[in-house]
Amino acid sequence: MDETNQKLLSLLRENARYSIAFLAKKLKVSRATVANRIARLEKEGIILGYRVELHSTEESNGIKAWTTIIVDGGATAEVIQILRGEPCINAIYDTNGRWDILIELIAPSLEELGQALERIRSIKAITSSETYIHLKRYV
């Protein structure tokens, strides 16, 4: 992975919809070079895909929290599938260590956060969870 690929990936993480022309100008290379590098990164499995990122309610004074979850037995995939339908969940992470899953929640109010947590706690395969509310971001 050379420096140009690292800069390219950084720009694509910033905004995966940047045009080839914009990326070429930023990287000071030709458009063909950018297109070829992106194609190679996709083929090598470094770029796995592109996604839609929904607007965060954090900017409109939403409540942001992290919940760690322990899942009973081998039901992690089933729990993740159920969690994907929860509207307050912004991201789901598979983890190691004490917790099986880490979720990021964003809710417009404490009441709605509480309702989302109740729905999550009602999932039968979840044996334990712990929630932390974001108070301040430093970075």
Buried (B, 14 or more C-beta within 10 A) or exposed (E): EEEBBEBBBEBBEEEEEBEBEBBBEBBEBEBEBBEEBBEEBEEEEEBEEEEEEEEEBEEEEBBBBBBBBBBBEEBBEBBBEBBEEBEBBBEBEEEEEEBBBBBBBBBEEEEBBEEBBEBBEEBEBBEEBEBEEBEEEEE
